[in-house]
Amino acid sequence: MSGRSTGTTPSQFRLPAPAREFIERRAAERGVTKTEVVLEALACLREREIEERMAEGYRFRAQEDRSLAEEGLLAAKETWPEW
């Protein structure tokens, strides 16, 4: 994340000292701005949120698919000849 972003606006918010210190230390270690550290953290949080939503969707689909399969088996039993 090098370079300055365009279309940014200043924001102010309060942080506990440990959070502020972490941002400052991380920025100094990596040679980037504090803004870049915060943007990286937000990108990670966004990615995690997307992954959680996808996992939730897969779990829902698995339950839905299982229900459809069970319904299909019941319907098939009614039409399949007994062996």
The 8 nearest C-alpha neighbors of each residue, nearest first, counted from 0:
[[1, 35, 2, 39, 31, 3, 38, 36],
 [0, 2, 3, 31, 35, 4, 32, 30],
 [3, 1, 4, 0, 31, 35, 32, 5],
 [2, 4, 5, 1, 0, 35, 7, 32],
 [5, 3, 7, 2, 6, 1, 0, 35],
 [4, 6, 7, 3, 8, 2, 9, 1],
 [5, 7, 4, 8, 3, 9, 10, 2],
 [8, 6, 5, 4, 9, 3, 10, 34],
 [7, 9, 10, 6, 5, 4, 11, 34],
 [8, 10, 7, 11, 34, 6, 12, 5],
 [11, 9, 8, 12, 7, 34, 13, 37],
 [10, 12, 9, 13, 14, 8, 34, 19],
 [11, 13, 14, 10, 15, 9, 19, 18],
 [12, 14, 15, 11, 19, 16, 18, 10],
 [15, 13, 19, 18, 16, 12, 17, 20],
 [14, 16, 18, 17, 19, 13, 20, 21],
 [15, 17, 19, 18, 20, 14, 21, 13],
 [18, 16, 20, 19, 15, 21, 14, 22],
 [19, 17, 21, 20, 16, 15, 14, 22],
 [20, 18, 16, 22, 21, 17, 14, 23],
 [19, 21, 17, 23, 18, 22, 24, 16],
 [20, 22, 18, 24, 19, 23, 25, 17],
 [23, 21, 25, 19, 20, 24, 33, 26],
 [22, 24, 20, 26, 21, 25, 27, 33],
 [25, 23, 21, 27, 26, 22, 20, 28],
 [24, 26, 28, 22, 27, 23, 21, 29],
 [27, 25, 31, 23, 29, 33, 24, 28],
 [26, 28, 30, 24, 25, 29, 23, 31],
 [29, 27, 25, 26, 30, 24, 31, 23],
 [28, 30, 26, 27, 31, 25, 24, 32],
 [29, 31, 27, 26, 28, 32, 25, 33],
 [32, 30, 26, 29, 35, 27, 33, 36],
 [31, 33, 35, 34, 26, 36, 30, 27],
 [32, 34, 36, 35, 26, 22, 23, 37],
 [35, 33, 37, 32, 36, 38, 31, 39],
 [34, 36, 38, 32, 33, 37, 39, 31],
 [35, 37, 33, 39, 34, 38, 26, 40],
 [36, 38, 40, 34, 39, 35, 41, 33],
 [39, 37, 35, 41, 40, 36, 34, 42],
 [40, 38, 42, 36, 37, 41, 35, 43],
 [39, 41, 37, 43, 38, 42, 44, 36],
 [40, 42, 44, 38, 43, 39, 45, 37],
 [41, 43, 45, 39, 40, 44, 38, 46],
 [44, 42, 46, 40, 41, 45, 47, 39],
 [43, 45, 41, 47, 42, 46, 48, 40],
 [44, 46, 42, 48, 43, 47, 41, 49],
 [47, 45, 43, 49, 48, 44, 42, 50],
 [46, 48, 50, 44, 49, 45, 51, 43],
 [47, 49, 45, 51, 46, 50, 44, 52],
 [48, 50, 46, 52, 47, 51, 53, 45],
 [51, 49, 53, 47, 48, 52, 54, 46],
 [52, 50, 48, 54, 53, 49, 47, 55],
 [53, 51, 55, 49, 54, 50, 56, 48],
 [52, 54, 56, 50, 55, 51, 49, 57],
 [55, 53, 57, 51, 56, 52, 50, 58],
 [56, 54, 52, 58, 53, 57, 51, 59],
 [55, 57, 53, 59, 54, 58, 60, 52],
 [56, 58, 60, 54, 59, 55, 61, 53],
 [59, 57, 61, 55, 56, 60, 54, 62],
 [60, 58, 56, 62, 57, 61, 63, 55],
 [59, 61, 63, 57, 62, 58, 64, 56],
 [60, 62, 64, 58, 59, 63, 57, 65],
 [63, 61, 65, 59, 60, 64, 66, 58],
 [62, 64, 60, 66, 61, 65, 59, 67],
 [65, 63, 61, 67, 66, 62, 60, 68],
 [64, 66, 68, 62, 67, 63, 61, 69],
 [67, 65, 69, 63, 64, 68, 70, 62],
 [68, 66, 64, 70, 65, 69, 71, 63],
 [69, 67, 71, 65, 70, 66, 64, 72],
 [68, 70, 72, 66, 71, 67, 65, 73],
 [71, 69, 67, 73, 68, 72, 66, 74],
 [70, 72, 68, 74, 69, 73, 75, 67],
 [73, 71, 75, 69, 74, 70, 76, 68],
 [72, 74, 70, 76, 75, 71, 69, 77],
 [75, 73, 71, 77, 72, 76, 70, 78],
 [74, 76, 72, 78, 77, 73, 79, 71],
 [77, 75, 73, 79, 74, 78, 72, 80],
 [76, 78, 75, 74, 79, 73, 80, 72],
 [77, 79, 75, 76, 80, 74, 81, 73],
 [80, 78, 76, 75, 77, 81, 74, 82],
 [81, 79, 82, 78, 76, 77, 75, 74],
 [80, 82, 79, 76, 78, 77, 75, 73],
 [81, 80, 79, 76, 78, 77, 75, 72]]
